[in-house]
């Protein structure tokens, strides 16, 4: 999509912005691929989420935009 903040005078400014849905690939400790995790609505990329077993701690935003630390449980086959 077009980058509304594009500055042609700045060498690192791109005229387009790449947008894609947030997904995480999940692997066992031995490298076996388990699948893709699709985070729920309101899940934030930053600060970086912490994955541990079948839980994820991350910042979530509610309908008013208020940020909170939230623990999510990863469900297989959902």
mmCIF file of the N, C-alpha and C atoms, coordinates in Angstrom:
data_MODEL
# 
_entry.id   MODEL 
# 
loop_
_atom_site.group_PDB 
_atom_site.id 
_atom_site.type_symbol 
_atom_site.label_atom_id 
_atom_site.label_alt_id 
_atom_site.label_comp_id 
_atom_site.label_asym_id 
_atom_site.label_entity_id 
_atom_site.label_seq_id 
_atom_site.pdbx_PDB_ins_code 
_atom_site.Cartn_x 
_atom_site.Cartn_y 
_atom_site.Cartn_z 
_atom_site.occupancy 
_atom_site.B_iso_or_equiv 
_atom_site.pdbx_formal_charge 
_atom_site.auth_seq_id 
_atom_site.auth_comp_id 
_atom_site.auth_asym_id 
_atom_site.auth_atom_id 
_atom_site.pdbx_PDB_model_num 
ATOM 1   N N  . UNK A 1 1  ? 0.834   -1.168  0.000  1.00 0.00 ? 1  UNK A N  1 
ATOM 2   C CA . UNK A 1 1  ? 0.000   0.000   0.000  1.00 0.00 ? 1  UNK A CA 1 
ATOM 3   C C  . UNK A 1 1  ? 0.885   1.239   0.000  1.00 0.00 ? 1  UNK A C  1 
ATOM 4   N N  . UNK A 1 2  ? 0.345   2.333   -0.416 1.00 0.00 ? 2  UNK A N  1 
ATOM 5   C CA . UNK A 1 2  ? 1.100   3.577   -0.507 1.00 0.00 ? 2  UNK A CA 1 
ATOM 6   C C  . UNK A 1 2  ? 1.481   4.089   0.879  1.00 0.00 ? 2  UNK A C  1 
ATOM 7   N N  . UNK A 1 3  ? 2.720   4.528   1.025  1.00 0.00 ? 3  UNK A N  1 
ATOM 8   C CA . UNK A 1 3  ? 3.225   5.062   2.292  1.00 0.00 ? 3  UNK A CA 1 
ATOM 9   C C  . UNK A 1 3  ? 2.927   6.559   2.346  1.00 0.00 ? 3  UNK A C  1 
ATOM 10  N N  . UNK A 1 4  ? 1.979   6.949   3.181  1.00 0.00 ? 4  UNK A N  1 
ATOM 11  C CA . UNK A 1 4  ? 1.586   8.352   3.298  1.00 0.00 ? 4  UNK A CA 1 
ATOM 12  C C  . UNK A 1 4  ? 2.699   9.212   3.884  1.00 0.00 ? 4  UNK A C  1 
ATOM 13  N N  . UNK A 1 5  ? 3.640   8.585   4.598  1.00 0.00 ? 5  UNK A N  1 
ATOM 14  C CA . UNK A 1 5  ? 4.742   9.325   5.222  1.00 0.00 ? 5  UNK A CA 1 
ATOM 15  C C  . UNK A 1 5  ? 6.015   9.304   4.369  1.00 0.00 ? 5  UNK A C  1 
ATOM 16  N N  . UNK A 1 6  ? 5.918   8.847   3.136  1.00 0.00 ? 6  UNK A N  1 
ATOM 17  C CA . UNK A 1 6  ? 7.084   8.762   2.253  1.00 0.00 ? 6  UNK A CA 1 
ATOM 18  C C  . UNK A 1 6  ? 7.714   10.135  2.049  1.00 0.00 ? 6  UNK A C  1 
ATOM 19  N N  . UNK A 1 7  ? 9.034   10.204  2.239  1.00 0.00 ? 7  UNK A N  1 
ATOM 20  C CA . UNK A 1 7  ? 9.800   11.430  2.039  1.00 0.00 ? 7  UNK A CA 1 
ATOM 21  C C  . UNK A 1 7  ? 10.847  11.147  0.962  1.00 0.00 ? 7  UNK A C  1 
ATOM 22  N N  . UNK A 1 8  ? 10.637  11.629  -0.275 1.00 0.00 ? 8  UNK A N  1 
ATOM 23  C CA . UNK A 1 8  ? 11.582  11.356  -1.357 1.00 0.00 ? 8  UNK A CA 1 
ATOM 24  C C  . UNK A 1 8  ? 12.996  11.880  -1.075 1.00 0.00 ? 8  UNK A C  1 
ATOM 25  N N  . UNK A 1 9  ? 13.115  12.824  -0.161 1.00 0.00 ? 9  UNK A N  1 
ATOM 26  C CA . UNK A 1 9  ? 14.419  13.385  0.191  1.00 0.00 ? 9  UNK A CA 1 
ATOM 27  C C  . UNK A 1 9  ? 15.202  12.481  1.145  1.00 0.00 ? 9  UNK A C  1 
ATOM 28  N N  . UNK A 1 10 ? 14.519  11.530  1.773  1.00 0.00 ? 10 UNK A N  1 
ATOM 29  C CA . UNK A 1 10 ? 15.168  10.634  2.735  1.00 0.00 ? 10 UNK A CA 1 
ATOM 30  C C  . UNK A 1 10 ? 15.475  9.304   2.048  1.00 0.00 ? 10 UNK A C  1 
ATOM 31  N N  . UNK A 1 11 ? 16.756  8.881   2.017  1.00 0.00 ? 11 UNK A N  1 
ATOM 32  C CA . UNK A 1 11 ? 17.122  7.675   1.258  1.00 0.00 ? 11 UNK A CA 1 
ATOM 33  C C  . UNK A 1 11 ? 16.510  6.372   1.778  1.00 0.00 ? 11 UNK A C  1 
ATOM 34  N N  . UNK A 1 12 ? 16.127  6.308   3.048  1.00 0.00 ? 12 UNK A N  1 
ATOM 35  C CA . UNK A 1 12 ? 15.539  5.082   3.609  1.00 0.00 ? 12 UNK A CA 1 
ATOM 36  C C  . UNK A 1 12 ? 14.014  5.084   3.579  1.00 0.00 ? 12 UNK A C  1 
ATOM 37  N N  . UNK A 1 13 ? 13.419  6.127   3.034  1.00 0.00 ? 13 UNK A N  1 
ATOM 38  C CA . UNK A 1 13 ? 11.968  6.228   2.971  1.00 0.00 ? 13 UNK A CA 1 
ATOM 39  C C  . UNK A 1 13 ? 11.453  5.499   1.733  1.00 0.00 ? 13 UNK A C  1 
ATOM 40  N N  . UNK A 1 14 ? 10.532  4.572   1.957  1.00 0.00 ? 14 UNK A N  1 
ATOM 41  C CA . UNK A 1 14 ? 9.979   3.777   0.856  1.00 0.00 ? 14 UNK A CA 1 
ATOM 42  C C  . UNK A 1 14 ? 8.626   4.344   0.422  1.00 0.00 ? 14 UNK A C  1 
ATOM 43  N N  . UNK A 1 15 ? 8.342   4.364   -0.878 1.00 0.00 ? 15 UNK A N  1 
ATOM 44  C CA . UNK A 1 15 ? 7.042   4.869   -1.330 1.00 0.00 ? 15 UNK A CA 1 
ATOM 45  C C  . UNK A 1 15 ? 5.886   3.919   -1.041 1.00 0.00 ? 15 UNK A C  1 
ATOM 46  N N  . UNK A 1 16 ? 6.208   2.668   -0.706 1.00 0.00 ? 16 UNK A N  1 
ATOM 47  C CA . UNK A 1 16 ? 5.158   1.702   -0.374 1.00 0.00 ? 16 UNK A CA 1 
ATOM 48  C C  . UNK A 1 16 ? 5.466   1.048   0.971  1.00 0.00 ? 16 UNK A C  1 
ATOM 49  N N  . UNK A 1 17 ? 4.424   0.537   1.618  1.00 0.00 ? 17 UNK A N  1 
ATOM 50  C CA . UNK A 1 17 ? 4.543   -0.148  2.899  1.00 0.00 ? 17 UNK A CA 1 
ATOM 51  C C  . UNK A 1 17 ? 3.968   -1.549  2.732  1.00 0.00 ? 17 UNK A C  1 
ATOM 52  N N  . UNK A 1 18 ? 4.704   -2.555  3.197  1.00 0.00 ? 18 UNK A N  1 
ATOM 53  C CA . UNK A 1 18 ? 4.246   -3.938  3.124  1.00 0.00 ? 18 UNK A CA 1 
ATOM 54  C C  . UNK A 1 18 ? 3.439   -4.253  4.372  1.00 0.00 ? 18 UNK A C  1 
ATOM 55  N N  . UNK A 1 19 ? 2.237   -4.743  4.220  1.00 0.00 ? 19 UNK A N  1 
ATOM 56  C CA . UNK A 1 19 ? 1.390   -5.142  5.342  1.00 0.00 ? 19 UNK A CA 1 
ATOM 57  C C  . UNK A 1 19 ? 0.974   -6.587  5.140  1.00 0.00 ? 19 UNK A C  1 
ATOM 58  N N  . UNK A 1 20 ? 1.059   -7.387  6.211  1.00 0.00 ? 20 UNK A N  1 
ATOM 59  C CA . UNK A 1 20 ? 0.613   -8.775  6.150  1.00 0.00 ? 20 UNK A CA 1 
ATOM 60  C C  . UNK A 1 20 ? 0.095   -9.167  7.530  1.00 0.00 ? 20 UNK A C  1 
ATOM 61  N N  . UNK A 1 21 ? -0.778  -10.160 7.590  1.00 0.00 ? 21 UNK A N  1 
ATOM 62  C CA . UNK A 1 21 ? -1.314  -10.599 8.881  1.00 0.00 ? 21 UNK A CA 1 
ATOM 63  C C  . UNK A 1 21 ? -0.195  -11.152 9.774  1.00 0.00 ? 21 UNK A C  1 
ATOM 64  N N  . UNK A 1 22 ? -0.316  -10.932 11.070 1.00 0.00 ? 22 UNK A N  1 
ATOM 65  C CA . UNK A 1 22 ? 0.666   -11.418 12.030 1.00 0.00 ? 22 UNK A CA 1 
ATOM 66  C C  . UNK A 1 22 ? 0.480   -12.918 12.239 1.00 0.00 ? 22 UNK A C  1 
ATOM 67  N N  . UNK A 1 23 ? 1.568   -13.673 12.080 1.00 0.00 ? 23 UNK A N  1 
ATOM 68  C CA . UNK A 1 23 ? 1.579   -15.126 12.276 1.00 0.00 ? 23 UNK A CA 1 
ATOM 69  C C  . UNK A 1 23 ? 2.903   -15.507 12.913 1.00 0.00 ? 23 UNK A C  1 
ATOM 70  N N  . UNK A 1 24 ? 2.900   -16.594 13.688 1.00 0.00 ? 24 UNK A N  1 
ATOM 71  C CA . UNK A 1 24 ? 4.122   -17.129 14.280 1.00 0.00 ? 24 UNK A CA 1 
ATOM 72  C C  . UNK A 1 24 ? 4.241   -18.596 13.921 1.00 0.00 ? 24 UNK A C  1 
ATOM 73  N N  . UNK A 1 25 ? 5.404   -19.000 13.423 1.00 0.00 ? 25 UNK A N  1 
ATOM 74  C CA . UNK A 1 25 ? 5.675   -20.413 13.180 1.00 0.00 ? 25 UNK A CA 1 
ATOM 75  C C  . UNK A 1 25 ? 6.196   -21.007 14.480 1.00 0.00 ? 25 UNK A C  1 
ATOM 76  N N  . UNK A 1 26 ? 5.711   -22.203 14.825 1.00 0.00 ? 26 UNK A N  1 
ATOM 77  C CA . UNK A 1 26 ? 6.050   -22.839 16.102 1.00 0.00 ? 26 UNK A CA 1 
ATOM 78  C C  . UNK A 1 26 ? 6.836   -24.121 15.836 1.00 0.00 ? 26 UNK A C  1 
ATOM 79  N N  . UNK A 1 27 ? 7.924   -24.285 16.600 1.00 0.00 ? 27 UNK A N  1 
ATOM 80  C CA . UNK A 1 27 ? 8.805   -25.444 16.462 1.00 0.00 ? 27 UNK A CA 1 
ATOM 81  C C  . UNK A 1 27 ? 9.044   -26.076 17.825 1.00 0.00 ? 27 UNK A C  1 
ATOM 82  N N  . UNK A 1 28 ? 9.230   -27.388 17.832 1.00 0.00 ? 28 UNK A N  1 
ATOM 83  C CA . UNK A 1 28 ? 9.685   -28.093 19.033 1.00 0.00 ? 28 UNK A CA 1 
ATOM 84  C C  . UNK A 1 28 ? 11.145  -27.717 19.265 1.00 0.00 ? 28 UNK A C  1 
ATOM 85  N N  . UNK A 1 29 ? 11.659  -27.996 20.458 1.00 0.00 ? 29 UNK A N  1 
ATOM 86  C CA . UNK A 1 29 ? 13.055  -27.674 20.758 1.00 0.00 ? 29 UNK A CA 1 
ATOM 87  C C  . UNK A 1 29 ? 14.026  -28.445 19.867 1.00 0.00 ? 29 UNK A C  1 
ATOM 88  N N  . UNK A 1 30 ? 13.582  -29.594 19.309 1.00 0.00 ? 30 UNK A N  1 
ATOM 89  C CA . UNK A 1 30 ? 14.456  -30.360 18.410 1.00 0.00 ? 30 UNK A CA 1 
ATOM 90  C C  . UNK A 1 30 ? 14.357  -29.894 16.956 1.00 0.00 ? 30 UNK A C  1 
ATOM 91  N N  . UNK A 1 31 ? 13.571  -28.847 16.696 1.00 0.00 ? 31 UNK A N  1 
ATOM 92  C CA . UNK A 1 31 ? 13.447  -28.301 15.348 1.00 0.00 ? 31 UNK A CA 1 
ATOM 93  C C  . UNK A 1 31 ? 12.244  -28.785 14.568 1.00 0.00 ? 31 UNK A C  1 
ATOM 94  N N  . UNK A 1 32 ? 11.433  -29.698 15.132 1.00 0.00 ? 32 UNK A N  1 
ATOM 95  C CA . UNK A 1 32 ? 10.245  -30.195 14.448 1.00 0.00 ? 32 UNK A CA 1 
ATOM 96  C C  . UNK A 1 32 ? 9.211   -29.084 14.323 1.00 0.00 ? 32 UNK A C  1 
ATOM 97  N N  . UNK A 1 33 ? 8.752   -28.869 13.095 1.00 0.00 ? 33 UNK A N  1 
ATOM 98  C CA . UNK A 1 33 ? 7.750   -27.832 12.844 1.00 0.00 ? 33 UNK A CA 1 
ATOM 99  C C  . UNK A 1 33 ? 6.389   -28.296 13.340 1.00 0.00 ? 33 UNK A C  1 
ATOM 100 N N  . UNK A 1 34 ? 5.727   -27.471 14.164 1.00 0.00 ? 34 UNK A N  1 
ATOM 101 C CA . UNK A 1 34 ? 4.417   -27.822 14.708 1.00 0.00 ? 34 UNK A CA 1 
ATOM 102 C C  . UNK A 1 34 ? 3.264   -27.140 13.983 1.00 0.00 ? 34 UNK A C  1 
ATOM 103 N N  . UNK A 1 35 ? 3.510   -25.963 13.429 1.00 0.00 ? 35 UNK A N  1 
ATOM 104 C CA . UNK A 1 35 ? 2.440   -25.262 12.732 1.00 0.00 ? 35 UNK A CA 1 
ATOM 105 C C  . UNK A 1 35 ? 2.522   -23.770 12.941 1.00 0.00 ? 35 UNK A C  1 
ATOM 106 N N  . UNK A 1 36 ? 1.451   -23.104 12.574 1.00 0.00 ? 36 UNK A N  1 
ATOM 107 C CA . UNK A 1 36 ? 1.377   -21.645 12.651 1.00 0.00 ? 36 UNK A CA 1 
ATOM 108 C C  . UNK A 1 36 ? 0.385   -21.234 13.719 1.00 0.00 ? 36 UNK A C  1 
ATOM 109 N N  . UNK A 1 37 ? 0.756   -20.226 14.505 1.00 0.00 ? 37 UNK A N  1 
ATOM 110 C CA . UNK A 1 37 ? -0.133  -19.664 15.520 1.00 0.00 ? 37 UNK A CA 1 
ATOM 111 C C  . UNK A 1 37 ? -0.646  -18.324 15.001 1.00 0.00 ? 37 UNK A C  1 
ATOM 112 N N  . UNK A 1 38 ? -1.971  -18.163 15.017 1.00 0.00 ? 38 UNK A N  1 
ATOM 113 C CA . UNK A 1 38 ? -2.604  -16.910 14.628 1.00 0.00 ? 38 UNK A CA 1 
ATOM 114 C C  . UNK A 1 38 ? -3.030  -16.208 15.918 1.00 0.00 ? 38 UNK A C  1 
ATOM 115 N N  . UNK A 1 39 ? -2.398  -15.082 16.244 1.00 0.00 ? 39 UNK A N  1 
ATOM 116 C CA . UNK A 1 39 ? -2.748  -14.404 17.492 1.00 0.00 ? 39 UNK A CA 1 
ATOM 117 C C  . UNK A 1 39 ? -4.136  -13.772 17.429 1.00 0.00 ? 39 UNK A C  1 
ATOM 118 N N  . UNK A 1 40 ? -4.757  -13.603 18.601 1.00 0.00 ? 40 UNK A N  1 
ATOM 119 C CA . UNK A 1 40 ? -6.102  -13.020 18.638 1.00 0.00 ? 40 UNK A CA 1 
ATOM 120 C C  . UNK A 1 40 ? -6.093  -11.518 18.368 1.00 0.00 ? 40 UNK A C  1 
ATOM 121 N N  . UNK A 1 41 ? -7.257  -10.977 18.130 1.00 0.00 ? 41 UNK A N  1 
ATOM 122 C CA . UNK A 1 41 ? -7.429  -9.535  17.927 1.00 0.00 ? 41 UNK A CA 1 
ATOM 123 C C  . UNK A 1 41 ? -6.895  -8.782  19.145 1.00 0.00 ? 41 UNK A C  1 
ATOM 124 N N  . UNK A 1 42 ? -6.191  -7.696  18.915 1.00 0.00 ? 42 UNK A N  1 
ATOM 125 C CA . UNK A 1 42 ? -5.645  -6.891  20.014 1.00 0.00 ? 42 UNK A CA 1 
ATOM 126 C C  . UNK A 1 42 ? -4.257  -7.291  20.445 1.00 0.00 ? 42 UNK A C  1 
ATOM 127 N N  . UNK A 1 43 ? -3.720  -8.376  19.877 1.00 0.00 ? 43 UNK A N  1 
ATOM 128 C CA . UNK A 1 43 ? -2.383  -8.858  20.214 1.00 0.00 ? 43 UNK A CA 1 
ATOM 129 C C  . UNK A 1 43 ? -1.353  -7.902  19.626 1.00 0.00 ? 43 UNK A C  1 
ATOM 130 N N  . UNK A 1 44 ? -0.374  -7.476  20.429 1.00 0.00 ? 44 UNK A N  1 
ATOM 131 C CA . UNK A 1 44 ? 0.633   -6.518  19.966 1.00 0.00 ? 44 UNK A CA 1 
ATOM 132 C C  . UNK A 1 44 ? 1.969   -7.208  19.701 1.00 0.00 ? 44 UNK A C  1 
ATOM 133 N N  . UNK A 1 45 ? 2.672   -6.773  18.662 1.00 0.00 ? 45 UNK A N  1 
ATOM 134 C CA . UNK A 1 45 ? 3.999   -7.307  18.317 1.00 0.00 ? 45 UNK A CA 1 
ATOM 135 C C  . UNK A 1 45 ? 5.078   -6.777  19.243 1.00 0.00 ? 45 UNK A C  1 
ATOM 136 N N  . UNK A 1 46 ? 4.888   -5.572  19.749 1.00 0.00 ? 46 UNK A N  1 
ATOM 137 C CA . UNK A 1 46 ? 5.887   -4.961  20.613 1.00 0.00 ? 46 UNK A CA 1 
ATOM 138 C C  . UNK A 1 46 ? 5.256   -4.536  21.926 1.00 0.00 ? 46 UNK A C  1 
ATOM 139 N N  . UNK A 1 47 ? 5.929   -4.709  23.035 1.00 0.00 ? 47 UNK A N  1 
ATOM 140 C CA . UNK A 1 47 ? 7.216   -5.374  23.126 1.00 0.00 ? 47 UNK A CA 1 
ATOM 141 C C  . UNK A 1 47 ? 7.087   -6.847  22.722 1.00 0.00 ? 47 UNK A C  1 
ATOM 142 N N  . UNK A 1 48 ? 8.207   -7.451  22.372 1.00 0.00 ? 48 UNK A N  1 
ATOM 143 C CA . UNK A 1 48 ? 8.224   -8.819  21.851 1.00 0.00 ? 48 UNK A CA 1 
ATOM 144 C C  . UNK A 1 48 ? 7.543   -9.785  22.823 1.00 0.00 ? 48 UNK A C  1 
ATOM 145 N N  . UNK A 1 49 ? 6.587   -10.597 22.337 1.00 0.00 ? 49 UNK A N  1 
ATOM 146 C CA . UNK A 1 49 ? 5.917   -11.572 23.201 1.00 0.00 ? 49 UNK A CA 1 
ATOM 147 C C  . UNK A 1 49 ? 6.889   -12.645 23.695 1.00 0.00 ? 49 UNK A C  1 
ATOM 148 N N  . UNK A 1 50 ? 6.549   -13.240 24.840 1.00 0.00 ? 50 UNK A N  1 
ATOM 149 C CA . UNK A 1 50 ? 7.366   -14.305 25.429 1.00 0.00 ? 50 UNK A CA 1 
ATOM 150 C C  . UNK A 1 50 ? 6.596   -15.606 25.309 1.00 0.00 ? 50 UNK A C  1 
ATOM 151 N N  . UNK A 1 51 ? 7.181   -16.590 24.614 1.00 0.00 ? 51 UNK A N  1 
ATOM 152 C CA . UNK A 1 51 ? 6.574   -17.900 24.406 1.00 0.00 ? 51 UNK A CA 1 
ATOM 153 C C  . UNK A 1 51 ? 7.209   -18.885 25.372 1.00 0.00 ? 51 UNK A C  1 
ATOM 154 N N  . UNK A 1 52 ? 6.382   -19.674 26.068 1.00 0.00 ? 52 UNK A N  1 
ATOM 155 C CA . UNK A 1 52 ? 6.888   -20.686 26.992 1.00 0.00 ? 52 UNK A CA 1 
ATOM 156 C C  . UNK A 1 52 ? 5.896   -21.841 27.031 1.00 0.00 ? 52 UNK A C  1 
ATOM 157 N N  . UNK A 1 53 ? 6.288   -22.963 26.419 1.00 0.00 ? 53 UNK A N  1 
ATOM 158 C CA . UNK A 1 53 ? 5.383   -24.110 26.374 1.00 0.00 ? 53 UNK A CA 1 
ATOM 159 C C  . UNK A 1 53 ? 4.138   -23.774 25.584 1.00 0.00 ? 53 UNK A C  1 
ATOM 160 N N  . UNK A 1 54 ? 2.972   -23.985 26.186 1.00 0.00 ? 54 UNK A N  1 
ATOM 161 C CA . UNK A 1 54 ? 1.731   -23.666 25.489 1.00 0.00 ? 54 UNK A CA 1 
ATOM 162 C C  . UNK A 1 54 ? 1.125   -22.346 25.951 1.00 0.00 ? 54 UNK A C  1 
ATOM 163 N N  . UNK A 1 55 ? 1.967   -21.457 26.487 1.00 0.00 ? 55 UNK A N  1 
ATOM 164 C CA . UNK A 1 55 ? 1.512   -20.125 26.899 1.00 0.00 ? 55 UNK A CA 1 
ATOM 165 C C  . UNK A 1 55 ? 2.344   -19.035 26.234 1.00 0.00 ? 55 UNK A C  1 
ATOM 166 N N  . UNK A 1 56 ? 1.716   -17.872 26.075 1.00 0.00 ? 56 UNK A N  1 
ATOM 167 C CA . UNK A 1 56 ? 2.380   -16.691 25.536 1.00 0.00 ? 56 UNK A CA 1 
ATOM 168 C C  . UNK A 1 56 ? 2.001   -15.510 26.409 1.00 0.00 ? 56 UNK A C  1 
ATOM 169 N N  . UNK A 1 57 ? 3.004   -14.749 26.820 1.00 0.00 ? 57 UNK A N  1 
ATOM 170 C CA . UNK A 1 57 ? 2.761   -13.504 27.546 1.00 0.00 ? 57 UNK A CA 1 
ATOM 171 C C  . UNK A 1 57 ? 3.041   -12.377 26.574 1.00 0.00 ? 57 UNK A C  1 
ATOM 172 N N  . UNK A 1 58 ? 2.078   -11.463 26.449 1.00 0.00 ? 58 UNK A N  1 
ATOM 173 C CA . UNK A 1 58 ? 2.214   -10.369 25.492 1.00 0.00 ? 58 UNK A CA 1 
ATOM 174 C C  . UNK A 1 58 ? 1.390   -9.184  25.954 1.00 0.00 ? 58 UNK A C  1 
ATOM 175 N N  . UNK A 1 59 ? 1.574   -8.087  25.258 1.00 0.00 ? 59 UNK A N  1 
ATOM 176 C CA . UNK A 1 59 ? 0.740   -6.912  25.506 1.00 0.00 ? 59 UNK A CA 1 
ATOM 177 C C  . UNK A 1 59 ? -0.508  -7.053  24.652 1.00 0.00 ? 59 UNK A C  1 
ATOM 178 N N  . UNK A 1 60 ? -1.649  -6.845  25.273 1.00 0.00 ? 60 UNK A N  1 
ATOM 179 C CA . UNK A 1 60 ? -2.915  -6.855  24.547 1.00 0.00 ? 60 UNK A CA 1 
ATOM 180 C C  . UNK A 1 60 ? -3.598  -5.517  24.707 1.00 0.00 ? 60 UNK A C  1 
ATOM 181 N N  . UNK A 1 61 ? -4.422  -5.158  23.754 1.00 0.00 ? 61 UNK A N  1 
ATOM 182 C CA . UNK A 1 61 ? -5.170  -3.901  23.828 1.00 0.00 ? 61 UNK A CA 1 
ATOM 183 C C  . UNK A 1 61 ? -6.663  -4.211  23.842 1.00 0.00 ? 61 UNK A C  1 
ATOM 184 N N  . UNK A 1 62 ? -7.372  -3.530  24.714 1.00 0.00 ? 62 UNK A N  1 
ATOM 185 C CA . UNK A 1 62 ? -8.821  -3.733  24.745 1.00 0.00 ? 62 UNK A CA 1 
ATOM 186 C C  . UNK A 1 62 ? -9.495  -2.809  23.737 1.00 0.00 ? 62 UNK A C  1 
ATOM 187 N N  . UNK A 1 63 ? -10.827 -2.799  23.740 1.00 0.00 ? 63 UNK A N  1 
ATOM 188 C CA . UNK A 1 63 ? -11.578 -2.016  22.755 1.00 0.00 ? 63 UNK A CA 1 
ATOM 189 C C  . UNK A 1 63 ? -11.361 -0.509  22.881 1.00 0.00 ? 63 UNK A C  1 
ATOM 190 N N  . UNK A 1 64 ? -10.838 -0.064  24.038 1.00 0.00 ? 64 UNK A N  1 
ATOM 191 C CA . UNK A 1 64 ? -10.539 1.359   24.226 1.00 0.00 ? 64 UNK A CA 1 
ATOM 192 C C  . UNK A 1 64 ? -9.071  1.678   23.961 1.00 0.00 ? 64 UNK A C  1 
ATOM 193 N N  . UNK A 1 65 ? -8.298  0.666   23.596 1.00 0.00 ? 65 UNK A N  1 
ATOM 194 C CA . UNK A 1 65 ? -6.883  0.869   23.315 1.00 0.00 ? 65 UNK A CA 1 
ATOM 195 C C  . UNK A 1 65 ? -5.988  0.810   24.534 1.00 0.00 ? 65 UNK A C  1 
ATOM 196 N N  . UNK A 1 66 ? -6.541  0.416   25.682 1.00 0.00 ? 66 UNK A N  1 
ATOM 197 C CA . UNK A 1 66 ? -5.752  0.303   26.906 1.00 0.00 ? 66 UNK A CA 1 
ATOM 198 C C  . UNK A 1 66 ? -4.890  -0.952  26.827 1.00 0.00 ? 66 UNK A C  1 
ATOM 199 N N  . UNK A 1 67 ? -3.584  -0.786  27.097 1.00 0.00 ? 67 UNK A N  1 
ATOM 200 C CA . UNK A 1 67 ? -2.654  -1.910  27.013 1.00 0.00 ? 67 UNK A CA 1 
ATOM 201 C C  . UNK A 1 67 ? -2.529  -2.612  28.356 1.00 0.00 ? 67 UNK A C  1 
ATOM 202 N N  . UNK A 1 68 ? -2.443  -3.948  28.291 1.00 0.00 ? 68 UNK A N  1 
ATOM 203 C CA . UNK A 1 68 ? -2.276  -4.775  29.491 1.00 0.00 ? 68 UNK A CA 1 
ATOM 204 C C  . UNK A 1 68 ? -1.394  -5.963  29.133 1.00 0.00 ? 68 UNK A C  1 
ATOM 205 N N  . UNK A 1 69 ? -0.667  -6.482  30.121 1.00 0.00 ? 69 UNK A N  1 
ATOM 206 C CA . UNK A 1 69 ? 0.045   -7.736  29.920 1.00 0.00 ? 69 UNK A CA 1 
ATOM 207 C C  . UNK A 1 69 ? -0.969  -8.854  30.057 1.00 0.00 ? 69 UNK A C  1 
ATOM 208 N N  . UNK A 1 70 ? -1.001  -9.726  29.056 1.00 0.00 ? 70 UNK A N  1 
ATOM 209 C CA . UNK A 1 70 ? -1.996  -10.789 29.006 1.00 0.00 ? 70 UNK A CA 1 
ATOM 210 C C  . UNK A 1 70 ? -1.293  -12.126 28.786 1.00 0.00 ? 70 UNK A C  1 
ATOM 211 N N  . UNK A 1 71 ? -1.786  -13.173 29.461 1.00 0.00 ? 71 UNK A N  1 
ATOM 212 C CA . UNK A 1 71 ? -1.288  -14.524 29.208 1.00 0.00 ? 71 UNK A CA 1 
ATOM 213 C C  . UNK A 1 71 ? -2.290  -15.233 28.320 1.00 0.00 ? 71 UNK A C  1 
ATOM 214 N N  . UNK A 1 72 ? -1.801  -15.714 27.183 1.00 0.00 ? 72 UNK A N  1 
ATOM 215 C CA . UNK A 1 72 ? -2.626  -16.459 26.242 1.00 0.00 ? 72 UNK A CA 1 
ATOM 216 C C  . UNK A 1 72 ? -2.231  -17.934 26.315 1.00 0.00 ? 72 UNK A C  1 
ATOM 217 N N  . UNK A 1 73 ? -3.176  -18.809 26.044 1.00 0.00 ? 73 UNK A N  1 
ATOM 218 C CA . UNK A 1 73 ? -2.898  -20.236 25.951 1.00 0.00 ? 73 UNK A CA 1 
ATOM 219 C C  . UNK A 1 73 ? -3.007  -20.645 24.495 1.00 0.00 ? 73 UNK A C  1 
ATOM 220 N N  . UNK A 1 74 ? -2.009  -21.378 24.013 1.00 0.00 ? 74 UNK A N  1 
ATOM 221 C CA . UNK A 1 74 ? -2.027  -21.859 22.635 1.00 0.00 ? 74 UNK A CA 1 
ATOM 222 C C  . UNK A 1 74 ? -2.871  -23.122 22.573 1.00 0.00 ? 74 UNK A C  1 
ATOM 223 N N  . UNK A 1 75 ? -3.881  -23.123 21.721 1.00 0.00 ? 75 UNK A N  1 
ATOM 224 C CA . UNK A 1 75 ? -4.741  -24.284 21.533 1.00 0.00 ? 75 UNK A CA 1 
ATOM 225 C C  . UNK A 1 75 ? -4.413  -24.952 20.206 1.00 0.00 ? 75 UNK A C  1 
ATOM 226 N N  . UNK A 1 76 ? -4.234  -26.236 20.228 1.00 0.00 ? 76 UNK A N  1 
ATOM 227 C CA . UNK A 1 76 ? -3.929  -26.996 19.028 1.00 0.00 ? 76 UNK A CA 1 
ATOM 228 C C  . UNK A 1 76 ? -5.231  -27.384 18.333 1.00 0.00 ? 76 UNK A C  1 
ATOM 229 N N  . UNK A 1 77 ? -5.270  -27.165 17.008 1.00 0.00 ? 77 UNK A N  1 
ATOM 230 C CA . UNK A 1 77 ? -6.427  -27.587 16.221 1.00 0.00 ? 77 UNK A CA 1 
ATOM 231 C C  . UNK A 1 77 ? -7.626  -26.688 16.323 1.00 0.00 ? 77 UNK A C  1 
ATOM 232 N N  . UNK A 1 78 ? -7.464  -25.463 16.840 1.00 0.00 ? 78 UNK A N  1 
ATOM 233 C CA . UNK A 1 78 ? -8.571  -24.541 17.000 1.00 0.00 ? 78 UNK A CA 1 
ATOM 234 C C  . UNK A 1 78 ? -8.857  -23.835 15.753 1.00 0.00 ? 78 UNK A C  1 
# 
